[in-house]
Amino acid sequence: MTETRHTRLLIIGSGPAGYTAAIYGARAMLSPILLQGMQPGGQLTITTEVENWPGEVSIQGPELMQKMEHHAREMGAEIIVEHVVALDLSRRPFRAECDSGAAFTADALILATGAQAKWLGLPSEERFKGFGVSACATCDGFFYRGKEVVVVGGGNTAVEEALFLTNFATRVTLVHRRDSLRAERILQERLFRNPKITVVWNHVVEEVLGEQAPPGVTGVRVADVATGETRVIPCAGLFVAIGHAPASELVQGQLEMHHGGYVKVEPGSTRTSVPGVFAAGDLTDHVYRQAVTSAGMGCMAALDAEKFLAAEAGGSAAGLAAQ
Ligand SMILES: Cc1cc2nc3c(=O)[nH]c(=O)nc-3n(C[C@H](O)[C@H](O)[C@H](O)COP(=O)(O)OP(=O)(O)OC[C@H]3O[C@@H](n4cnc5c(N)ncnc54)[C@H](O)[C@@H]3O)c2cc1C
């Protein structure tokens, strides 16, 4: 028989947004339940050093996420390994169904299901993720001071990443499979003017080359899309900038979206188009996509949910959240 549990506040997702919402929700005495999903700890569990989380000069991504989980549990959040396969936001309480058969109903819901970078899908790319292959120049650019890097892609993100990387790298090669970029004209002009950047047109990355002990990238093999001819571009890092996909399938058709699937929230809040449903982190954010901004939005979502529930109850809830 399917077990259905009710909670005042259900949080879906266990990245920085979800865990921060759980910490604030628990401190507001809302006894939140957090469902972790298939990737407990979220995207940071697939990276190595994180050097931009305030208070930690350098910390491994998985360790940072274990600390957040521990913090949320200590505050009283209930954290459960469940993956949600269906959500019903059409009536309250909201209902979440999980792949195990378990179901949860909730008076308020925080969505923090994040996003996933799109990858090239090469086995060699997989081997060097976190060891020279990255999908985030803001996160990892600093590690490539004085080195050469390659960026793959042709849209705004790829051009912005390439420009940003010139702050660190001695040379940036942008590899694009077509003969023109999709990026905005002003970005393209900046790119073409930058003496550190070379564009390799009509090429695709075929393989990431590197060493295993210690693991590190030494170059990429690219192929001409017309002739199939290959050559190696030496580099210490490969940045894949071919887009991100927000994990919003569960709420498609139920919540307003923008920018190709990101959940829309009211400016300056985490309120979605359905009262009582709040969204935080990369799921809503196609611009910043950082752990610290996601955590900030997780905090906002818990405060917004607490206010929503308190207003419904006709008074103020415990009100601890903001302290
Ligand atoms: C390789 C890499 C390195 C990075 N390095 C840095 C860095 O150095 N510094 C930095 O600030 N940022 C970095 N980032 C970006 C950072 O990881 C993200 O901005 C941040 O993790 C987003 O947090 P989030 O809470 O929104 O979601 P995510 O971290 O994406 O977590 C989403 C969560 O939702 C869960 N979930 C998804 N679908 C379901 C479902 N159906 N049911 C239940 N749960 C579900 C997943 O299991 C996961 O726990 C990096 C990203 C990558 C990929």
The ligand as a Tripos MOL2 file, in Angstrom:
@<TRIPOS>MOLECULE
LIG
   53    58     1     0     0
SMALL
NO_CHARGES

@<TRIPOS>ATOM
      1 C1         31.1740   20.8910  -12.3280 C.3       1 LIG1
      2 C2         30.5470   22.0620  -11.6010 C.ar      1 LIG1
      3 C3         31.3380   22.8600  -10.7890 C.ar      1 LIG1
      4 C4         30.7610   23.9370  -10.1340 C.ar      1 LIG1
      5 N1         31.5560   24.6920   -9.3220 N.ar      1 LIG1
      6 C5         31.0020   25.7170   -8.6320 C.ar      1 LIG1
      7 C6         31.8060   26.5120   -7.7520 C.ar      1 LIG1
      8 O1         33.0270   26.2990   -7.6200 O.2       1 LIG1
      9 N2         31.1970   27.5100   -7.0820 N.ar      1 LIG1
     10 C7         29.8500   27.8040   -7.2380 C.ar      1 LIG1
     11 O2         29.3480   28.7180   -6.5780 O.2       1 LIG1
     12 N3         29.0800   27.0690   -8.0620 N.ar      1 LIG1
     13 C8         29.6230   26.0500   -8.7560 C.ar      1 LIG1
     14 N4         28.8420   25.3120   -9.6220 N.ar      1 LIG1
     15 C9         27.4290   25.6900   -9.7700 C.3       1 LIG1
     16 C10        26.6270   25.1720   -8.5680 C.3       1 LIG1
     17 O3         26.9070   23.8130   -8.3870 O.3       1 LIG1
     18 C11        25.1410   25.3990   -8.7970 C.3       1 LIG1
     19 O4         24.8900   26.7590   -9.0430 O.3       1 LIG1
     20 C12        24.3470   24.9680   -7.5630 C.3       1 LIG1
     21 O5         24.6390   23.6370   -7.2130 O.3       1 LIG1
     22 C13        22.8430   25.0900   -7.8090 C.3       1 LIG1
     23 O6         22.2130   24.6950   -6.6490 O.3       1 LIG1
     24 P1         20.6930   24.2570   -6.5890 P.3       1 LIG1
     25 O7         20.4050   24.0070   -5.1610 O.co2     1 LIG1
     26 O8         19.8510   25.2050   -7.3260 O.co2     1 LIG1
     27 O9         20.5880   22.8880   -7.4100 O.3       1 LIG1
     28 P2         21.5160   21.6400   -7.7010 P.3       1 LIG1
     29 O10        22.8370   21.7050   -7.0590 O.co2     1 LIG1
     30 O11        21.4530   21.4950   -9.1850 O.co2     1 LIG1
     31 O12        20.6960   20.4660   -7.0240 O.3       1 LIG1
     32 C14        19.4730   20.0400   -7.5180 C.3       1 LIG1
     33 C15        18.9160   18.9920   -6.6050 C.3       1 LIG1
     34 O13        17.5960   18.6670   -7.0060 O.3       1 LIG1
     35 C16        17.4130   17.2720   -6.9090 C.3       1 LIG1
     36 N5         16.3390   16.8770   -7.8160 N.ar      1 LIG1
     37 C17        16.2410   17.0980   -9.1550 C.ar      1 LIG1
     38 N6         15.0970   16.5410   -9.6320 N.ar      1 LIG1
     39 C18        14.4740   15.9620   -8.5730 C.ar      1 LIG1
     40 C19        13.2820   15.2140   -8.4270 C.ar      1 LIG1
     41 N7         12.4930   14.9480   -9.4690 N.pl3     1 LIG1
     42 N8         12.9520   14.7580   -7.1960 N.ar      1 LIG1
     43 C20        13.7190   15.0410   -6.1230 C.ar      1 LIG1
     44 N9         14.8720   15.7590   -6.2080 N.ar      1 LIG1
     45 C21        15.2570   16.1960   -7.4220 C.ar      1 LIG1
     46 C22        18.7710   16.6850   -7.2730 C.3       1 LIG1
     47 O14        18.9090   15.3690   -6.7630 O.3       1 LIG1
     48 C23        19.6980   17.6800   -6.5750 C.3       1 LIG1
     49 O15        19.8790   17.3000   -5.2450 O.3       1 LIG1
     50 C24        29.3790   24.2290  -10.2920 C.ar      1 LIG1
     51 C25        28.5900   23.4230  -11.1040 C.ar      1 LIG1
     52 C26        29.1580   22.3460  -11.7610 C.ar      1 LIG1
     53 C27        28.3050   21.4650  -12.6360 C.3       1 LIG1
@<TRIPOS>BOND
     1     1     2 1
     2     2     3 ar
     3     2    52 ar
     4     3     4 ar
     5     4     5 ar
     6     4    50 ar
     7     5     6 ar
     8     6     7 ar
     9     6    13 1
    10     7     8 2
    11     7     9 ar
    12     9    10 ar
    13    10    11 2
    14    10    12 ar
    15    12    13 ar
    16    13    14 ar
    17    14    15 1
    18    14    50 ar
    19    15    16 1
    20    16    17 1
    21    16    18 1
    22    18    19 1
    23    18    20 1
    24    20    21 1
    25    20    22 1
    26    22    23 1
    27    23    24 1
    28    24    25 2
    29    24    26 1
    30    24    27 1
    31    27    28 1
    32    28    29 2
    33    28    30 1
    34    28    31 1
    35    31    32 1
    36    32    33 1
    37    33    34 1
    38    33    48 1
    39    34    35 1
    40    35    36 1
    41    35    46 1
    42    36    37 ar
    43    36    45 ar
    44    37    38 ar
    45    38    39 ar
    46    39    40 ar
    47    39    45 ar
    48    40    41 1
    49    40    42 ar
    50    42    43 ar
    51    43    44 ar
    52    44    45 ar
    53    46    47 1
    54    46    48 1
    55    48    49 1
    56    50    51 ar
    57    51    52 ar
    58    52    53 1
@<TRIPOS>SUBSTRUCTURE
     1 LIG1         1 GROUP 0 **** ****
